[in-house]
Amino acid sequence: MNNAMNNAIVQVRGAVKTFAGVATAVDHVSLDIFEGEFFALLGPSGCGKTTFMRMLAGLEIPDRGEILIDGRDMTGVPPNRRPVNMVFQSYAVFPHMSVLANIAYGLKVTGVGAADIRRRVDEALQLVQLGGLEQRMPAQLSGGQLQRVALARALVKRPRVLLLDEPLSALDAKLREAMQLELVKLQHAVGITFIIVTHDQQEALSMADRIAVMEKGKVRQVAPPAELYEYPRSYFVADFIGKMNLFHGRASGDGAVAVEQLGEIKIPGNSSAGRVGIAVRPEKVKLFRDAPRPGFTAFKSTVDNIAYHGSESYVFATTESGAAIAATVQNESRDSKLPAVGDSIWCGWRAEDTLVLEE
């Protein structure tokens, strides 16, 4: 995270939003988002992340709770008076206006002078790499260029916070990946707070300084990407972020867990007695022809399937007790040797790579 990020520009305390006939969309959410931070709201469809974003924008009013932006209570402040701007999933670019007119629109309606408008529009065009295209109409632009127009139109008003609601979802996979890098570079260039809503975990992991994972209206964990990936705190977060081998178990409180279909395993440190989740990332699972040395949690298994993904392969195996385990194997050379379907192998991982999760 940027060292300059030490002041909370967005402060949310106990925010609640309920819609008639549905479960609570945002359920007592409290969090701080810092100045100059690239922050992601991540979760499955219907988890409340877009409703939360719309409350920041003033498009939804919380039933309870408090929202402060740049130190100011947003209660009763309409969207056009908030120090934020929002880029929608559909871009909402005016089809009958040129690129220049689209970007200038927000400044015109607020009474900015013509000379200042042109200077600020030119700056925004350069920021989003659209210089020379200002007279084109939206129908003449690619998806990536339309996305840049929407970004420039939002940035030209110099908001304190830029809100991005699934801004890359309409792009094809290769362009989407390129635009992820461009958005991060743009955020660093302008230095303002970006808050992005996405259901794409890889998008959030690759772009954000911190991520809030939401489920059923609640924030389950807020952490930097690496911490969220390596140290998920709950079964839900572990299951949602990346690929994971997940099991249910009961901790005895003395450094051991009785795991369903695996038996008793040792865990790092001690855990409170009771129901827990046990997890290990597939890339932490190693494959052995013979029983591995002490220090590994290992199980004799049979290979069921192998999925080739170019740079890596996924090996799916079943233990003698019937538990399914997946391992990621890097294809480090053209003749990387993998076991064959039906082979008898050992699947194991270091005890310190075992995650103990809240159920």
PATI-695175 format. One record per residue (C-alpha): residue number from 1; residue in three letters; x negated, y, z negated. Coordinates in pm, 1 decimal. Layout:
N
{seq NUM	type ALA	x X	y Y	z Z} .
...
% end
This chain:
359
{seq 1	type MET	x 0.0	y 0.0	z 0.0} .
{seq 2	type ASN	x -116.9	y 353.6	z 75.0} .
{seq 3	type ASN	x -282.7	y 508.6	z -232.7} .
{seq 4	type ALA	x -78.5	y 825.4	z -178.0} .
{seq 5	type MET	x 237.2	y 631.7	z -254.4} .
{seq 6	type ASN	x 281.4	y 712.2	z -619.7} .
{seq 7	type ASN	x 596.2	y 924.7	z -619.5} .
{seq 8	type ALA	x 941.4	y 773.7	z -583.2} .
{seq 9	type ILE	x 1122.2	y 959.0	z -304.7} .
{seq 10	type VAL	x 1427.4	y 729.6	z -330.3} .
{seq 11	type GLN	x 1557.1	y 629.5	z -673.4} .
{seq 12	type VAL	x 1859.3	y 401.7	z -699.6} .
{seq 13	type ARG	x 2011.7	y 316.7	z -1035.0} .
{seq 14	type GLY	x 2288.1	y 60.1	z -1079.0} .
{seq 15	type ALA	x 2442.4	y 107.8	z -734.1} .
{seq 16	type VAL	x 2766.4	y -87.0	z -677.7} .
{seq 17	type LYS	x 2981.8	y -102.3	z -363.8} .
{seq 18	type THR	x 3288.0	y -322.9	z -324.3} .
{seq 19	type PHE	x 3516.0	y -351.0	z -22.0} .
{seq 20	type ALA	x 3877.2	y -463.9	z -51.8} .
{seq 21	type GLY	x 3922.8	y -836.0	z 8.0} .
{seq 22	type VAL	x 3551.8	y -925.0	z 1.2} .
{seq 23	type ALA	x 3289.1	y -994.6	z -261.3} .
{seq 24	type THR	x 3082.0	y -706.7	z -398.5} .
{seq 25	type ALA	x 2860.3	y -590.5	z -111.4} .
{seq 26	type VAL	x 2601.8	y -418.2	z -333.3} .
{seq 27	type ASP	x 2588.5	y -548.4	z -688.0} .
{seq 28	type HIS	x 2413.4	y -328.0	z -947.8} .
{seq 29	type VAL	x 2104.1	y -257.4	z -737.6} .
{seq 30	type SER	x 1824.9	y -51.8	z -893.2} .
{seq 31	type LEU	x 1493.8	y 18.0	z -719.4} .
{seq 32	type ASP	x 1239.7	y 288.0	z -635.6} .
{seq 33	type ILE	x 1102.0	y 352.5	z -286.9} .
{seq 34	type PHE	x 784.9	y 558.7	z -271.4} .
{seq 35	type GLU	x 677.7	y 855.7	z -65.4} .
{seq 36	type GLY	x 491.4	y 748.9	z 249.6} .
{seq 37	type GLU	x 594.8	y 385.0	z 209.8} .
{seq 38	type PHE	x 713.7	y 146.2	z 480.3} .
{seq 39	type PHE	x 984.8	y -38.6	z 289.5} .
{seq 40	type ALA	x 1194.2	y -331.4	z 416.5} .
{seq 41	type LEU	x 1535.2	y -456.6	z 306.4} .
{seq 42	type LEU	x 1540.7	y -823.3	z 402.9} .
{seq 43	type GLY	x 1810.2	y -1085.3	z 374.7} .
{seq 44	type PRO	x 2063.8	y -1299.8	z 559.1} .
{seq 45	type SER	x 2372.3	y -1155.4	z 727.8} .
{seq 46	type GLY	x 2626.6	y -1032.5	z 475.6} .
{seq 47	type CYS	x 2378.1	y -989.5	z 188.5} .
{seq 48	type GLY	x 2449.3	y -615.9	z 150.0} .
{seq 49	type LYS	x 2135.5	y -465.8	z 302.1} .
{seq 50	type THR	x 2313.0	y -256.7	z 569.2} .
{seq 51	type THR	x 2572.9	y -134.9	z 316.6} .
{seq 52	type PHE	x 2286.2	y -29.5	z 89.4} .
{seq 53	type MET	x 2120.8	y 156.9	z 378.9} .
{seq 54	type ARG	x 2449.4	y 328.8	z 467.9} .
{seq 55	type MET	x 2481.9	y 446.1	z 107.2} .
{seq 56	type LEU	x 2139.7	y 610.8	z 134.3} .
{seq 57	type ALA	x 2255.4	y 780.7	z 454.4} .
{seq 58	type GLY	x 2583.2	y 896.0	z 298.6} .
{seq 59	type LEU	x 2794.1	y 687.7	z 536.3} .
{seq 60	type GLU	x 2922.1	y 480.6	z 239.8} .
{seq 61	type ILE	x 2989.5	y 614.2	z -108.8} .
{seq 62	type PRO	x 2889.9	y 392.9	z -403.1} .
{seq 63	type ASP	x 3166.8	y 298.0	z -646.1} .
{seq 64	type ARG	x 2921.4	y 330.7	z -932.6} .
{seq 65	type GLY	x 2558.8	y 417.3	z -982.4} .
{seq 66	type GLU	x 2322.8	y 695.0	z -888.4} .
{seq 67	type ILE	x 2116.3	y 769.1	z -577.2} .
{seq 68	type LEU	x 1844.6	y 1034.9	z -582.4} .
{seq 69	type ILE	x 1651.0	y 1130.9	z -269.8} .
{seq 70	type ASP	x 1353.5	y 1364.2	z -298.4} .
{seq 71	type GLY	x 1453.7	y 1429.4	z -659.4} .
{seq 72	type ARG	x 1807.7	y 1539.8	z -575.0} .
{seq 73	type ASP	x 2126.4	y 1360.1	z -680.4} .
{seq 74	type MET	x 2311.9	y 1263.3	z -360.9} .
{seq 75	type THR	x 2656.5	y 1248.1	z -525.2} .
{seq 76	type GLY	x 2891.4	y 1446.4	z -301.0} .
{seq 77	type VAL	x 2618.7	y 1533.1	z -48.0} .
{seq 78	type PRO	x 2744.7	y 1463.0	z 308.9} .
{seq 79	type PRO	x 2525.3	y 1276.5	z 562.1} .
{seq 80	type ASN	x 2425.3	y 1589.6	z 755.2} .
{seq 81	type ARG	x 2297.6	y 1755.7	z 435.6} .
{seq 82	type ARG	x 2074.6	y 1467.7	z 325.3} .
{seq 83	type PRO	x 1697.4	y 1470.8	z 389.4} .
{seq 84	type VAL	x 1726.6	y 1147.3	z 588.8} .
{seq 85	type ASN	x 1790.1	y 1044.8	z 945.9} .
{seq 86	type MET	x 1904.1	y 707.3	z 1073.9} .
{seq 87	type VAL	x 1820.3	y 501.8	z 1383.2} .
{seq 88	type PHE	x 2101.8	y 258.1	z 1456.5} .
{seq 89	type GLN	x 2079.2	y -92.5	z 1598.4} .
{seq 90	type SER	x 2253.0	y 23.2	z 1918.2} .
{seq 91	type TYR	x 2025.3	y 336.5	z 1940.3} .
{seq 92	type ALA	x 2343.4	y 548.7	z 2005.7} .
{seq 93	type VAL	x 2166.2	y 738.9	z 2285.7} .
{seq 94	type PHE	x 2400.6	y 972.6	z 2479.0} .
{seq 95	type PRO	x 2422.9	y 819.1	z 2830.3} .
{seq 96	type HIS	x 2513.0	y 1150.8	z 3002.3} .
{seq 97	type MET	x 2211.0	y 1339.2	z 2864.1} .
{seq 98	type SER	x 1848.9	y 1335.6	z 2972.3} .
{seq 99	type VAL	x 1575.1	y 1217.3	z 2737.5} .
{seq 100	type LEU	x 1492.6	y 1578.5	z 2653.5} .
{seq 101	type ALA	x 1857.0	y 1669.0	z 2585.8} .
{seq 102	type ASN	x 1905.6	y 1360.2	z 2368.0} .
{seq 103	type ILE	x 1606.0	y 1442.2	z 2151.3} .
{seq 104	type ALA	x 1693.6	y 1813.5	z 2130.1} .
{seq 105	type TYR	x 2060.8	y 1757.9	z 2044.7} .
{seq 106	type GLY	x 2027.2	y 1748.2	z 1666.6} .
{seq 107	type LEU	x 1817.8	y 2064.9	z 1663.8} .
{seq 108	type LYS	x 2060.9	y 2253.1	z 1889.3} .
{seq 109	type VAL	x 2366.3	y 2181.4	z 1674.6} .
{seq 110	type THR	x 2181.4	y 2310.1	z 1366.0} .
{seq 111	type GLY	x 2090.8	y 2639.0	z 1537.3} .
{seq 112	type VAL	x 1715.6	y 2599.3	z 1593.9} .
{seq 113	type GLY	x 1580.6	y 2846.9	z 1850.8} .
{seq 114	type ALA	x 1508.7	y 2735.9	z 2208.1} .
{seq 115	type ALA	x 1129.8	y 2787.4	z 2190.8} .
{seq 116	type ASP	x 1102.1	y 2595.2	z 1863.7} .
{seq 117	type ILE	x 1322.6	y 2318.1	z 2003.5} .
{seq 118	type ARG	x 1099.9	y 2268.7	z 2307.6} .
{seq 119	type ARG	x 781.9	y 2266.1	z 2098.9} .
{seq 120	type ARG	x 920.8	y 2012.9	z 1852.7} .
{seq 121	type VAL	x 1066.8	y 1795.5	z 2129.6} .
{seq 122	type ASP	x 728.8	y 1791.4	z 2308.6} .
{seq 123	type GLU	x 560.0	y 1685.9	z 1983.7} .
{seq 124	type ALA	x 813.4	y 1407.6	z 1936.0} .
{seq 125	type LEU	x 773.0	y 1288.9	z 2296.7} .
{seq 126	type GLN	x 398.1	y 1256.3	z 2247.9} .
{seq 127	type LEU	x 443.3	y 1073.6	z 1917.3} .
{seq 128	type VAL	x 658.8	y 804.6	z 2078.2} .
{seq 129	type GLN	x 459.5	y 795.2	z 2404.4} .
{seq 130	type LEU	x 737.0	y 926.2	z 2630.0} .
{seq 131	type GLY	x 549.8	y 1226.3	z 2772.6} .
{seq 132	type GLY	x 653.1	y 1287.7	z 3136.7} .
{seq 133	type LEU	x 986.1	y 1106.5	z 3101.4} .
{seq 134	type GLU	x 1185.9	y 1391.3	z 2949.1} .
{seq 135	type GLN	x 1407.0	y 1441.1	z 3258.5} .
{seq 136	type ARG	x 1502.9	y 1074.8	z 3296.5} .
{seq 137	type MET	x 1851.0	y 954.4	z 3212.9} .
{seq 138	type PRO	x 1907.9	y 665.0	z 2970.3} .
{seq 139	type ALA	x 2015.7	y 432.8	z 3254.3} .
{seq 140	type GLN	x 1666.8	y 473.6	z 3404.0} .
{seq 141	type LEU	x 1489.8	y 357.3	z 3087.0} .
{seq 142	type SER	x 1385.4	y 15.9	z 2957.0} .
{seq 143	type GLY	x 1498.9	y -117.9	z 2620.6} .
{seq 144	type GLY	x 1169.0	y -21.7	z 2460.9} .
{seq 145	type GLN	x 1190.7	y 331.8	z 2602.1} .
{seq 146	type LEU	x 1548.5	y 371.4	z 2475.5} .
{seq 147	type GLN	x 1429.6	y 268.8	z 2132.7} .
{seq 148	type ARG	x 1159.8	y 536.5	z 2147.7} .
{seq 149	type VAL	x 1417.3	y 801.0	z 2244.6} .
{seq 150	type ALA	x 1624.2	y 709.0	z 1939.8} .
{seq 151	type LEU	x 1312.3	y 730.6	z 1719.1} .
{seq 152	type ALA	x 1209.5	y 1067.3	z 1864.8} .
{seq 153	type ARG	x 1561.0	y 1207.7	z 1816.1} .
{seq 154	type ALA	x 1546.4	y 1108.0	z 1448.9} .
{seq 155	type LEU	x 1189.2	y 1226.7	z 1388.1} .
{seq 156	type VAL	x 1231.6	y 1564.1	z 1557.7} .
{seq 157	type LYS	x 1447.5	y 1677.5	z 1264.6} .
{seq 158	type ARG	x 1158.3	y 1606.3	z 1028.3} .
{seq 159	type PRO	x 1347.0	y 1398.8	z 772.8} .
{seq 160	type ARG	x 1188.3	y 1307.2	z 440.6} .
{seq 161	type VAL	x 1309.8	y 949.6	z 490.7} .
{seq 162	type LEU	x 1374.4	y 762.1	z 816.4} .
{seq 163	type LEU	x 1632.0	y 482.4	z 797.3} .
{seq 164	type LEU	x 1604.8	y 203.0	z 1057.1} .
{seq 165	type ASP	x 1896.8	y -40.3	z 1087.7} .
{seq 166	type GLU	x 1776.1	y -351.8	z 1277.0} .
{seq 167	type PRO	x 1603.9	y -120.4	z 1530.8} .
{seq 168	type LEU	x 1429.6	y -397.8	z 1728.1} .
{seq 169	type SER	x 1704.2	y -659.9	z 1746.6} .
{seq 170	type ALA	x 1804.7	y -574.4	z 2104.7} .
{seq 171	type LEU	x 1452.3	y -625.1	z 2242.9} .
{seq 172	type ASP	x 1305.0	y -944.4	z 2386.4} .
{seq 173	type ALA	x 1051.1	y -1131.3	z 2172.8} .
{seq 174	type LYS	x 731.2	y -997.6	z 2334.4} .
{seq 175	type LEU	x 846.5	y -635.1	z 2340.7} .
{seq 176	type ARG	x 977.4	y -669.8	z 1987.1} .
{seq 177	type GLU	x 633.7	y -777.8	z 1864.1} .
{seq 178	type ALA	x 466.9	y -486.4	z 2046.2} .
{seq 179	type MET	x 717.3	y -237.8	z 1902.1} .
{seq 180	type GLN	x 655.1	y -367.8	z 1549.7} .
{seq 181	type LEU	x 292.6	y -258.5	z 1583.2} .
{seq 182	type GLU	x 398.4	y 73.6	z 1736.5} .
{seq 183	type LEU	x 640.4	y 145.9	z 1453.5} .
{seq 184	type VAL	x 370.5	y 86.9	z 1192.6} .
{seq 185	type LYS	x 127.8	y 314.3	z 1381.6} .
{seq 186	type LEU	x 401.5	y 577.7	z 1415.6} .
{seq 187	type GLN	x 481.1	y 563.3	z 1044.4} .
{seq 188	type HIS	x 113.6	y 610.6	z 960.2} .
{seq 189	type ALA	x 93.5	y 903.4	z 1205.4} .
{seq 190	type VAL	x 393.9	y 1094.7	z 1069.1} .
{seq 191	type GLY	x 335.7	y 993.5	z 706.1} .
{seq 192	type ILE	x 701.6	y 987.4	z 604.8} .
{seq 193	type THR	x 891.7	y 709.8	z 428.7} .
{seq 194	type PHE	x 1039.4	y 445.0	z 658.9} .
{seq 195	type ILE	x 1310.9	y 211.5	z 529.6} .
{seq 196	type ILE	x 1398.5	y -73.6	z 765.6} .
{seq 197	type VAL	x 1685.4	y -321.5	z 742.4} .
{seq 198	type THR	x 1613.7	y -659.6	z 900.5} .
{seq 199	type HIS	x 1710.7	y -1024.6	z 874.6} .
{seq 200	type ASP	x 1383.4	y -1124.3	z 1046.4} .
{seq 201	type GLN	x 1131.9	y -1229.2	z 782.0} .
{seq 202	type GLN	x 832.3	y -1214.6	z 1016.3} .
{seq 203	type GLU	x 926.9	y -859.2	z 1112.6} .
{seq 204	type ALA	x 939.0	y -755.3	z 747.6} .
{seq 205	type LEU	x 617.9	y -939.2	z 654.6} .
{seq 206	type SER	x 419.5	y -785.2	z 941.0} .
{seq 207	type MET	x 540.5	y -426.2	z 899.9} .
{seq 208	type ALA	x 629.8	y -341.9	z 541.3} .
{seq 209	type ASP	x 420.5	y -226.4	z 245.8} .
{seq 210	type ARG	x 686.1	y -376.7	z 17.6} .
{seq 211	type ILE	x 996.1	y -587.8	z 75.9} .
{seq 212	type ALA	x 1320.3	y -619.3	z -120.2} .
{seq 213	type VAL	x 1485.1	y -957.9	z -61.3} .
{seq 214	type MET	x 1863.4	y -941.7	z -102.8} .
{seq 215	type GLU	x 2118.9	y -1217.5	z -157.8} .
{seq 216	type LYS	x 2491.4	y -1170.5	z -218.9} .
{seq 217	type GLY	x 2454.6	y -802.5	z -295.0} .
{seq 218	type LYS	x 2167.6	y -842.9	z -542.5} .
{seq 219	type VAL	x 1796.8	y -773.1	z -506.2} .
{seq 220	type ARG	x 1623.1	y -1100.9	z -589.7} .
{seq 221	type GLN	x 1262.2	y -983.8	z -565.3} .
{seq 222	type VAL	x 1065.0	y -674.1	z -463.5} .
{seq 223	type ALA	x 698.1	y -723.9	z -377.0} .
{seq 224	type PRO	x 427.7	y -666.0	z -113.0} .
{seq 225	type PRO	x 442.5	y -920.4	z 173.3} .
{seq 226	type ALA	x 153.8	y -1142.1	z 58.2} .
{seq 227	type GLU	x 285.3	y -1160.3	z -298.4} .
{seq 228	type LEU	x 635.5	y -1238.1	z -177.1} .
{seq 229	type TYR	x 505.7	y -1518.2	z 46.0} .
{seq 230	type GLU	x 257.4	y -1673.2	z -196.9} .
{seq 231	type TYR	x 445.7	y -1615.9	z -522.7} .
{seq 232	type PRO	x 822.5	y -1624.2	z -467.0} .
{seq 233	type ARG	x 999.3	y -1622.3	z -801.3} .
{seq 234	type SER	x 1326.7	y -1793.8	z -714.3} .
{seq 235	type TYR	x 1445.5	y -2091.7	z -513.9} .
{seq 236	type PHE	x 1635.5	y -1857.1	z -279.1} .
{seq 237	type VAL	x 1335.0	y -1636.7	z -198.7} .
{seq 238	type ALA	x 1107.1	y -1938.8	z -148.3} .
{seq 239	type ASP	x 1360.5	y -2093.5	z 88.4} .
{seq 240	type PHE	x 1423.5	y -1770.1	z 280.4} .
{seq 241	type ILE	x 1064.2	y -1651.8	z 330.0} .
{seq 242	type GLY	x 870.1	y -1873.7	z 570.0} .
{seq 243	type LYS	x 868.7	y -2252.3	z 582.5} .
{seq 244	type MET	x 864.3	y -2435.5	z 251.6} .
{seq 245	type ASN	x 879.5	y -2785.4	z 103.6} .
{seq 246	type LEU	x 1140.3	y -2753.0	z -170.6} .
{seq 247	type PHE	x 1241.1	y -2994.7	z -445.0} .
{seq 248	type HIS	x 1452.7	y -2987.1	z -759.9} .
{seq 249	type GLY	x 1306.6	y -3091.5	z -1091.7} .
{seq 250	type ARG	x 1321.2	y -3069.6	z -1468.1} .
{seq 251	type ALA	x 1029.5	y -2920.0	z -1658.7} .
{seq 252	type SER	x 933.9	y -3075.0	z -1990.4} .
{seq 253	type GLY	x 760.0	y -2759.6	z -2112.3} .
{seq 254	type ASP	x 417.3	y -2923.3	z -2143.6} .
{seq 255	type GLY	x 278.1	y -2876.5	z -1791.0} .
{seq 256	type ALA	x 474.2	y -3154.7	z -1621.0} .
{seq 257	type VAL	x 790.1	y -3168.8	z -1410.4} .
{seq 258	type ALA	x 1004.8	y -3469.5	z -1326.0} .
{seq 259	type VAL	x 1079.7	y -3404.0	z -957.8} .
{seq 260	type GLU	x 1368.9	y -3564.8	z -773.1} .
{seq 261	type GLN	x 1236.8	y -3830.1	z -526.7} .
{seq 262	type LEU	x 873.3	y -3754.2	z -617.5} .
{seq 263	type GLY	x 845.2	y -3850.5	z -982.1} .
{seq 264	type GLU	x 643.2	y -3667.7	z -1245.3} .
{seq 265	type ILE	x 386.9	y -3415.1	z -1124.4} .
{seq 266	type LYS	x 150.5	y -3181.9	z -1305.0} .
{seq 267	type ILE	x 202.6	y -2809.0	z -1260.4} .
{seq 268	type PRO	x -32.3	y -2513.2	z -1314.8} .
{seq 269	type GLY	x 25.3	y -2374.4	z -1665.2} .
{seq 270	type ASN	x 336.3	y -2451.3	z -1865.3} .
{seq 271	type SER	x 697.8	y -2384.0	z -1778.4} .
{seq 272	type SER	x 997.5	y -2350.6	z -2007.2} .
{seq 273	type ALA	x 1184.4	y -2675.9	z -2039.1} .
{seq 274	type GLY	x 1484.3	y -2704.4	z -1808.4} .
{seq 275	type ARG	x 1586.5	y -2712.0	z -1443.0} .
{seq 276	type VAL	x 1331.4	y -2564.6	z -1200.8} .
{seq 277	type GLY	x 1253.9	y -2558.4	z -832.5} .
{seq 278	type ILE	x 923.8	y -2701.3	z -709.1} .
{seq 279	type ALA	x 778.1	y -2572.1	z -383.6} .
{seq 280	type VAL	x 466.8	y -2596.7	z -168.1} .
{seq 281	type ARG	x 395.7	y -2428.2	z 164.9} .
{seq 282	type PRO	x 340.7	y -2666.6	z 460.7} .
{seq 283	type GLU	x -0.3	y -2511.7	z 533.4} .
{seq 284	type LYS	x -111.5	y -2607.3	z 181.6} .
{seq 285	type VAL	x -22.9	y -2974.3	z 246.2} .
{seq 286	type LYS	x -319.9	y -3182.8	z 365.4} .
{seq 287	type LEU	x -304.4	y -3518.8	z 543.8} .
{seq 288	type PHE	x -530.9	y -3807.4	z 442.6} .
{seq 289	type ARG	x -582.8	y -4157.6	z 582.7} .
{seq 290	type ASP	x -663.7	y -4286.4	z 232.4} .
{seq 291	type ALA	x -564.6	y -4178.2	z -115.9} .
{seq 292	type PRO	x -729.4	y -3837.6	z -181.0} .
{seq 293	type ARG	x -966.1	y -3755.8	z -465.3} .
{seq 294	type PRO	x -832.5	y -3656.2	z -808.7} .
{seq 295	type GLY	x -698.5	y -3303.6	z -829.2} .
{seq 296	type PHE	x -446.6	y -3352.9	z -551.3} .
{seq 297	type THR	x -75.9	y -3414.4	z -595.9} .
{seq 298	type ALA	x -44.8	y -3685.9	z -330.2} .
{seq 299	type PHE	x 209.3	y -3936.5	z -200.0} .
{seq 300	type LYS	x 180.8	y -4228.3	z 38.4} .
{seq 301	type SER	x 402.3	y -4148.1	z 335.5} .
{seq 302	type THR	x 506.9	y -4244.5	z 687.7} .
{seq 303	type VAL	x 495.7	y -3999.6	z 980.4} .
{seq 304	type ASP	x 848.0	y -3943.6	z 1120.4} .
{seq 305	type ASN	x 792.8	y -3672.5	z 1377.8} .
{seq 306	type ILE	x 538.0	y -3424.7	z 1514.4} .
{seq 307	type ALA	x 635.8	y -3085.4	z 1658.0} .
{seq 308	type TYR	x 374.2	y -2912.9	z 1876.5} .
{seq 309	type HIS	x 374.5	y -2529.5	z 1854.3} .
{seq 310	type GLY	x 62.8	y -2442.7	z 2051.6} .
{seq 311	type SER	x -172.9	y -2300.3	z 1789.3} .
{seq 312	type GLU	x -39.3	y -2541.9	z 1528.0} .
{seq 313	type SER	x 157.2	y -2860.7	z 1487.9} .
{seq 314	type TYR	x 410.6	y -2960.2	z 1225.1} .
{seq 315	type VAL	x 387.2	y -3311.9	z 1089.9} .
{seq 316	type PHE	x 703.5	y -3441.3	z 922.1} .
{seq 317	type ALA	x 667.6	y -3739.5	z 691.3} .
{seq 318	type THR	x 871.3	y -3935.0	z 435.7} .
{seq 319	type THR	x 724.7	y -4060.4	z 109.2} .
{seq 320	type GLU	x 776.4	y -4415.0	z -12.9} .
{seq 321	type SER	x 1040.0	y -4279.4	z -252.4} .
{seq 322	type GLY	x 1229.9	y -4109.3	z 32.2} .
{seq 323	type ALA	x 1122.2	y -3746.0	z -9.2} .
{seq 324	type ALA	x 1066.1	y -3540.6	z 310.4} .
{seq 325	type ILE	x 738.8	y -3346.6	z 334.3} .
{seq 326	type ALA	x 622.0	y -3116.7	z 615.8} .
{seq 327	type ALA	x 258.3	y -3024.6	z 679.9} .
{seq 328	type THR	x 113.6	y -2761.1	z 911.6} .
{seq 329	type VAL	x -197.1	y -2867.7	z 1103.7} .
{seq 330	type GLN	x -397.9	y -2604.0	z 1292.4} .
{seq 331	type ASN	x -490.2	y -2706.7	z 1648.0} .
{seq 332	type GLU	x -848.2	y -2589.4	z 1612.5} .
{seq 333	type SER	x -975.7	y -2762.8	z 1925.6} .
{seq 334	type ARG	x -830.3	y -2900.4	z 2247.6} .
{seq 335	type ASP	x -873.2	y -3255.1	z 2124.8} .
{seq 336	type SER	x -745.6	y -3205.5	z 1767.3} .
{seq 337	type LYS	x -660.6	y -3546.4	z 1632.3} .
{seq 338	type LEU	x -317.3	y -3586.3	z 1477.9} .
{seq 339	type PRO	x -160.0	y -3895.8	z 1327.1} .
{seq 340	type ALA	x 97.1	y -4075.5	z 1538.9} .
{seq 341	type VAL	x 463.9	y -4129.4	z 1461.4} .
{seq 342	type GLY	x 490.0	y -4436.9	z 1240.0} .
{seq 343	type ASP	x 139.6	y -4401.9	z 1093.2} .
{seq 344	type SER	x 91.6	y -4456.8	z 722.8} .
{seq 345	type ILE	x -81.0	y -4153.6	z 565.3} .
{seq 346	type TRP	x -111.8	y -3965.3	z 237.7} .
{seq 347	type CYS	x 37.3	y -3616.2	z 200.9} .
{seq 348	type GLY	x -116.9	y -3409.6	z -75.9} .
{seq 349	type TRP	x -185.5	y -3061.9	z -206.6} .
{seq 350	type ARG	x -389.4	y -2905.3	z -484.1} .
{seq 351	type ALA	x -208.0	y -2872.9	z -815.4} .
{seq 352	type GLU	x -266.6	y -2495.7	z -814.9} .
{seq 353	type ASP	x -68.2	y -2467.2	z -487.4} .
{seq 354	type THR	x 246.9	y -2596.0	z -655.9} .
{seq 355	type LEU	x 503.4	y -2323.0	z -712.6} .
{seq 356	type VAL	x 748.4	y -2342.6	z -1002.3} .
{seq 357	type LEU	x 1067.6	y -2148.9	z -928.2} .
{seq 358	type GLU	x 1373.9	y -2021.2	z -1105.0} .
{seq 359	type GLU	x 1672.7	y -2226.6	z -994.7} .
% end
